Amino acid sequence: MERLTERLENGVINVKYASQHETAIHRLVTIEDILGNEYDLDRLRELVQADREGRCVVLPCKFGNKVYFPLLGRIIEKTVYSIVTFSNSQRIYCDGTSEFFRPENFGKTVFLTRAAAEKALEEMEENENG
């Protein structure tokens, strides 16, 4: 998205084109809608910098979430208890197992809803039965 404002050398902030004042206000409203009423611009700056440097990761789930995966013709439900990062690779561990899932497995072999896992199981069974 193209920047609508510029900061001049004397510190004055200017909307680049007079015709874009209304657009700039609408964009500010949208940004504030995303951030909410209370936001910390220093924290936002820190997150943007981390993302630019490749240090920011958005995981598909959080601790305590239920995840579902088809196994041997049935749906297994587990609770996420640990998320570990190793050199830009994440592992998501669940209760009662030493196995882990990677974020890229979500939507393929592990699912955030039982319905999605059941659909995947049906598709697997259809493919097996040809």
C-alpha positions in Angstrom: 0.0 0.0 0.0 1.4 3.4 -1.0 2.2 5.8 1.8 -0.2 8.8 1.9 1.9 11.1 4.1 5.4 12.5 4.2 7.4 14.2 7.0 9.1 17.3 5.7 12.6 18.3 6.8 11.1 21.0 9.1 9.1 18.3 10.9 5.7 19.2 9.3 3.6 16.2 8.3 2.0 16.6 4.9 -0.6 14.6 3.0 1.2 14.0 -0.3 -1.8 15.1 -2.5 -4.6 17.4 -1.4 -7.1 15.1 -2.9 -6.0 12.3 -0.5 -6.9 14.0 2.8 -10.1 12.0 3.1 -8.3 8.8 2.0 -5.7 9.4 4.7 -8.4 9.8 7.4 -10.2 6.6 6.3 -6.9 4.8 6.4 -6.1 6.1 10.0 -9.6 4.9 11.1 -9.0 1.5 9.6 -5.6 1.2 11.4 -7.1 2.3 14.7 -10.0 -0.2 14.2 -7.3 -2.9 13.9 -5.3 -1.8 16.9 -8.2 -0.9 19.1 -8.6 1.9 21.6 -5.4 1.3 23.5 -2.2 0.6 21.5 1.5 1.0 22.0 3.3 2.4 19.0 6.7 1.4 20.3 5.5 -2.2 20.5 4.0 -2.0 17.1 7.3 -0.7 15.7 9.1 -3.5 17.4 6.8 -6.1 15.8 7.1 -4.6 12.4 10.9 -4.6 12.7 10.9 -8.2 13.8 8.7 -9.2 10.9 11.0 -7.4 8.4 14.0 -9.2 9.9 12.2 -12.6 9.6 12.0 -13.0 13.4 8.2 -12.9 13.6 6.2 -16.1 13.4 2.4 -16.4 13.4 1.5 -19.9 14.7 -1.8 -21.6 13.8 -2.7 -22.3 17.4 -1.8 -21.5 21.0 -1.2 -23.4 24.2 -4.3 -25.1 25.4 -6.0 -25.3 21.9 -7.5 -28.6 20.9 -6.1 -30.1 17.6 -7.5 -33.0 15.7 -5.9 -35.5 13.4 -7.1 -38.6 11.5 -5.3 -41.8 12.5 -6.3 -45.4 11.7 -9.8 -44.6 10.7 -10.7 -42.3 13.6 -10.2 -38.8 14.8 -7.7 -38.2 17.6 -8.1 -35.1 19.8 -5.1 -33.6 21.6 -4.3 -30.5 23.5 -1.4 -28.3 22.6 1.0 -28.1 25.6 4.3 -26.8 24.1 5.5 -24.8 21.1 9.2 -24.9 20.5 11.3 -22.9 18.0 14.5 -24.4 16.5 16.3 -22.2 14.0 13.3 -20.9 12.2 11.4 -24.2 12.5 8.6 -24.6 15.0 7.4 -27.8 16.6 4.0 -28.0 18.3 3.7 -30.7 20.9 0.5 -32.1 22.3 -0.4 -33.9 25.6 0.1 -37.6 25.8 2.6 -37.9 22.9 6.2 -37.2 22.1 5.2 -36.6 18.5 5.0 -33.0 17.2 3.4 -31.1 14.3 4.9 -28.3 12.3 2.8 -25.3 11.5 2.8 -26.3 7.8 1.0 -29.5 8.7 -2.1 -27.6 9.8 -4.9 -28.1 7.2 -3.1 -31.2 5.8 -2.6 -33.8 8.5 -3.6 -31.9 11.7 -6.7 -29.6 12.0 -8.1 -27.0 14.3 -11.6 -28.3 14.2 -13.1 -31.8 14.5 -15.2 -31.1 11.4 -12.1 -30.4 9.2 -10.4 -33.6 10.5 -13.5 -35.7 9.8 -13.7 -34.2 6.2 -10.0 -35.1 5.7 -10.6 -38.6 7.0 -13.5 -39.1 4.6 -11.4 -37.9 1.7 -8.6 -40.3 2.8 -11.0 -43.2 2.9 -12.5 -42.3 -0.5 -9.0 -42.2 -2.0 -8.2 -45.6 -0.5 -11.5 -47.1 -1.8 -10.8 -45.5 -5.2 
